């Protein structure tokens, strides 16, 4: 049976290399900023593991504190050697359950390789299965067009009037103003 546990600074050191492999450098947050955010409770590293074998199977890094009560699922992945076995769906259910008391969960969908056109469709389909809805906004992450999806829990899926504030608030807790402006460009649709 899969379980989830909150990781610490040592876990972040181990998993950061996987972030660098699984995600584009344009969307990578600096390791030092993540350590600071974890220390302050602004970010969490969740590790998905098998309760019986104690093997770690996947991870989620979230930006979990902002004035609106939403959580941004920044990085989410099953470890490469366990992919293709349906663990992503199980892990997503655990993450959704872990944050059930929040207003909602948000996911960024961005494809940095223009030749990888099918990935965005697959990401939309995956998150839609779990109740995520697209938020209309003009969003660029690291200069690349991105989409935001929200899974309402206690709050609303319609964050259109405040989406630019919500996203910038998440990132301001990890990045300085210059890097924030370089990485995040968002406005209402």
HELIX and SHEET records of a PDB file:
HELIX    1   1 UNK A    9  UNK A   22  1                                  14    
HELIX    2   2 UNK A   25  UNK A   27  5                                   3    
HELIX    3   3 UNK A   31  UNK A   40  1                                  10    
HELIX    4   4 UNK A   80  UNK A   82  5                                   3    
HELIX    5   5 UNK A   87  UNK A   98  1                                  12    
HELIX    6   6 UNK A  117  UNK A  129  1                                  13    
HELIX    7   7 UNK A  163  UNK A  172  1                                  10    
HELIX    8   8 UNK A  177  UNK A  183  1                                   7    
SHEET    1   A 8 UNK A   2  UNK A   7  0                                        
SHEET    2   A 8 UNK A  43  UNK A  50 -1                                        
SHEET    3   A 8 UNK A  56  UNK A  63 -1                                        
SHEET    4   A 8 UNK A  70  UNK A  78 -1                                        
SHEET    5   A 8 UNK A 104  UNK A 110  1                                        
SHEET    6   A 8 UNK A 144  UNK A 152 -1                                        
SHEET    7   A 8 UNK A 133  UNK A 141 -1                                        
SHEET    8   A 8 UNK A 184  UNK A 188 -1                                        
END                                                                             
